[in-house]
């Protein structure tokens, strides 16, 4: 059947209209990374003004200005070699199939760059993988959900702004190409060469130089550490107490705010605990958090959580200027603590129920994992309350 010219014209106009409507809007000024995969493309904004060291490294490895490999950019021939559904997808080391491989080719090591306000609070967060404090190199990951427990353990430096729906479609060993996009004069001027990397790395504050409750921070939990679990109430493999210790030491390294936490098997003797708040005040004073910061304690025999908030940190915890009346017995600060514990308990219970549902019947998470998830929720909420707020 012969088509009428007017019909063809209308059809062409409609096709052009819908093609135009489907085209994405231009990206605003900024620095971006396209993650091109067989499942689609995800575009992440890189926080190059807030996390310049991480971005110098990432952009340099992608563009070939840092640590080129065999005459090509280091980020050539990448695959998504670690895919954990509902958690993260990870890449960054060319040809790597097993993250426990002794032959990993790391181009360099450099310190963490934690920035208050940059959190793992949504799917599509771009962050650095590591093996502990200041061991960043080339490996990165994208989150598949909010994972606040990674805050102050892994350095956030970007967030997916287009194509986040592609991420959960990624399969193990899918190939990956990274393309850097520069929009605007500032992004065009951002340099990611050896000189810029060396200067940023030298200026970064190191974990070993940070302060702790008894001087320099310790790698292992213990009496002088930010976190200790002397009764081994938490799962031992992986070493959860060690990671909590890193987290709190890193938080103080960046913010200057000290949070110390202890898990005790037994409650204090009645004679030491008869005056409300006195026992916790004594512990807080011992660890330097009586005036500023916080001391969190758990007493397993009574399943009892307590927290001491330093007077100077009460306003941050309350979310408003504190008055002397707020600090009295069973006043506003007390009520805020109760709400804090209730919210964290609900979160820990929900996370544990989710893990139980996801695990096969013969591999259910142990009770110690339930406690671990409560600690996650309590520390994350405490950090978010006491974290200095950005002026921007």
N, C-alpha and C positions, 0 to 999 in steps of 0.2 A: 504494500500500500504506500502511495506517495505521500510524504509528509508535507504539510503546508508550511511555507516559509515563516509565517507568523508563529506557528507552533515551535519551530526550531529556534527562533529568536527568543521566545519566552523561556524555553528549556535552557538555553545558553545563559540567560540572565540569572535564572534560578540557581544553576550550578555555580556560577561565579559568586553569587551571594552567599551560598552555603560554604563554599571554599574559603571565602574571605572571613566568614563568621567563625570558622573552625580554626583559623590561624591564630596562634598565641600572640598575646600582646608583647611588644618589645620589652626586653629586660631593662629595668632601671639601671642607672649607673652602679657599677660594682664589679667584683671579681667573682667568676663562676667556674664551676667544673661540671662538664657533662660526663656522665657515666653511661657509655653506649654499650648495650647488651643485646643479645638475641631476643630478650623479652620486651625491649623498649628502652627508652632513654630517660634517665633521671637527671635533673639539673640542680646542683647545690650552690647556694651562695657561700662564698668563703669569707670568713670574718677577719679580713687581713689587717684591719686597723686595731681590732681587739686582741687577736691572737697572731701577731706577725711572725713569730718564730715558726709556729706550726705551718703557716701558709707559705712562708719562704721555702721550707722543706718540701711541702707537697707540690707547689707549683714548679719548683726547680727540678724535682724528680720527674714530673709530668712533661715539662718542656725540654728537658735535657741540659739545663744550665747547671745542675748539680749531679755529681756522680753518674755521668753517662756510662752505659754498659754496652761494650762492644760497638761503640760509635753511635748508639741509639739512646733515646731517653730511658732512664732506669725503669720507668713505668711502661715498658713494652712487653707484650705477650702475657698480660696479667689474666688470672682467672679468679673466680670467687671460690677459693679453696676451703673456706669455712662457712657453712650455712647452717644456722641454728634457727629453725622455724619459731616465730614468735619472740625472737630475741635479737640476733644480729646477723649480718652478712659481712665477711671479712676478706680483704685482699691486700695487695701492696708489695708482695715479694715474688718476683717473676719466677715462674716454674715451680713454685712451692706447692706441694700436694699435702704435706703433713706438717702441722705447726710444731711438732716435736722433732722434726728432722734436724740432725746435727749439722747438716750442710747448708743451713740458712745463710743467704748472702745479704748481710746487712751493710749498707753503704757507710753508715756512721751512727753514733749515738748522741743524744742531746737531751737536755732537761725538760721537765714538764712545763706547761704554761697554762695554769688554771686561772680562770677569769670569773670573778663573782658575777652571777647572773647568766652565765653560759652553762646550761644544764642538759642532761640527757632526758628531757622532759616530753619528748614527742617522737613519733616515728620519723625517720629521715635525718636524725642527728648524725653528723659526721665527726668522728673522734679518732684518736690515735690508740692503737693497741700497744701494749708494753708488757714487760716482765717484772714490773716493780717501779719504784720511784726513779725518774731520770733515765729510763732505758728506752726512750722513743727512738725509732729508726725510720722504717719505711712502711710498716703495716698500719692499716687503718680499717675502720669498720663503719657501717651504717646501721642504725638501730631500726628495728621493726615495730617497736612500741616504746612507750615511756619506760625508762630504766634509770630512775634517780639514784639507785644504789651505786652506779658507776661514777657519780659526781665526786670530784677530788681524788679519783683514782686514774681517770683517763681524760686527756685534754681535748675539749670540744673546740672545733675550729670551723664548723660550717653546718648548714642545714638545707635539706632538699626543699626547693621552692616550686619545682615542677616535676611531675612524674613519680610522686611518692607511691602511687598505686602499683608501680612496676616492681618495687623492692620485694614484696612477698612472693612474687612470681619467679624470682631468681632461683636457679637450681645449682647444686654442687658442681663445681668445675665449669660453669658457664664462662665463656671468654668475656673480657672486659677491655674497653678502650677508654682512655681519659682524654678529654679535650678541654683545655683552659680557654675561657672566654673573658675578654677584658672590655668592659663598657665604660666609657668616660675617661677623662684625662687622668684622674687619680689612679684608676686601675691600670691604665696604660703605663703609668710611671712606676708602678710597683716592680721592683727588681728582686730577682730570686737567684742570685749568683753566689759563688763561694764567699765573696767578701761580705755580703749581707748576712749570709747564714752564719759565718764565723763571728760577726759582731753581735748578732742576736743571741747566739749560744753563749758567748762570753758574758753577756750582761744578765743572763737569766739567774735567778736565785736558786741555789742548789739545795737539795734535800739535806745534805750533810751540814750545810751552813745554817739551817733553821734551828730555832730553839725548841726545847721540850720541857716537860715538867721538872726535869732534873738536869738541864743543860741541853746538849744536842739530842735530837730525836733518835730513838733506837729503832732498829729494823724489826726486832722481835718484841712481842708483848712481854711485859715483866713489871716489877714493882715501880720502875722509873719511867715506864712508857705511857703514852697517851691512852692506850687500851690494854686491859689485861683480863684474862680468863683463867686464873690459876687452877680452878677445879675442872678445867676442860669440859665445860658445859656445852660449848659449841662444837659442830662437826670439825674434825681434825684434818680431813682431806676433802677438798683443798683447805689450807689453813686459814679459816675464816677470821680468827682473832688477829692474825698478822695483817690481813687486808684492812680490818677496821682500824688497826693502829696506823697503817699508812694513811688512811683517809683522814683521820683526825690530825695527824702530824702535818699533812699537806694543807689542811684547812688553816692551821695556825701559820704555816709558812707563808701563805698568800694573804691572809686577812689580819694576822696578829691576834686573832681571837682564839683563846684556848678552850677546848672541850676535852674533858677527861672522862673515861667511862670504865667501870669495873663490874664484873660479874662475880658475885660471892655465892658460895654454897650455903652459908649460914647467916642469919640475921645477927645484928649486934646484941650483946648482952643487955638485958632489961635495964640494969643500972646505968649503962652508957647511953640509953635511948629514951630515958624517961622525960626529958625536956624536949618538946617538939622542935625539930629542926636543928638541935644542937649537934647531933652526931654527923649529919650531913654537912653542917657548917665546918666542923672540924676537918672532915675529909677534903672539903673544897679549899680550905686554907692550906692544908698540907700540899695540895697540888697546884696552888696558885690561881684558883678560880673563884675565890670567895668574893672578890670585888668585881671582877669582869670575866665573862665566859660562863661556863656551866660544868657541873659535875653530875654525871648520870650513874646510878647504881641499881643493881638487881640483886635481890636476896632470894635464892632459889627455894629455900626451905619453906618460905611463906608466899612464893610467887609474887613478890613485892617489888615494884619499881618505884624509885624516888629520883627526883632531880633537884639540884640546887642551882639557882640562877643568880649570878653575881648582881649586886645592886645596880652597877653601871650598865648591865645588859638587860635589866627589867623592861625598859622601854621597848627595846627591840623585840623581846619575847612577847610583850603585850600588843605590839603593833601600834602603839601610841605613847605619848609622854607619860611616864609613871609618876604618881604622887606618893608621898609617904604613906597615905592611907591605903594605897594599893598593896603595900608590902606587909601589911599586918596579918595577924592570924586569921586564916580562912577568908581573906579579902580577895581582891581582883586577881592578884598573881596566883593565889592558890587555885582559884576557879580556872584560870588559864592553863595551869599545869594539869588539872583534872581533864580538861577538854583535850589537851595535847596527848595524854596517855590513852584516852578513849579512842581518839582518831587513829593513833598508831596501832593500837590493838586490833581495831577493825581492819586496818590495812594488812597487818600481819596475818590475821586469820583468813582474810580473803585470798591472799597470795598462797598460803599453805593449802587451802581448799582447792585452788586452781592447780597446784602442783600435784596434789593427790589425784585429782581427776585426770590429769595428763599422763601420770605414771601407770605402768601396767600393775596388775594386782600383786605380782610377786616382787615388785621393786618400788614399793611405797617409800616416800621420804621418811626418815627417822624423826622422832620427837625433837631431837636437837636442831633439826632444820626449821621447825616451827619457831624455836627461840631465835634462831639466826634471822628469820624474816621479821620478827618483832624488833630486833636490834636494828636492822636495816631501816625500818619505818621510823623508829625513834630518832636515830642519828640523822636521817635525811630531813626530818621535820625540824629538828633542833638546828641543824646547819642552815636551813632555809630561813629560819627565824632570826638567827644571829649573824647571818652573812651581811656584810655592809651593802647597802643599797646603792645602785648606780645613780649618779646625779643627772644622767641623761634621760 
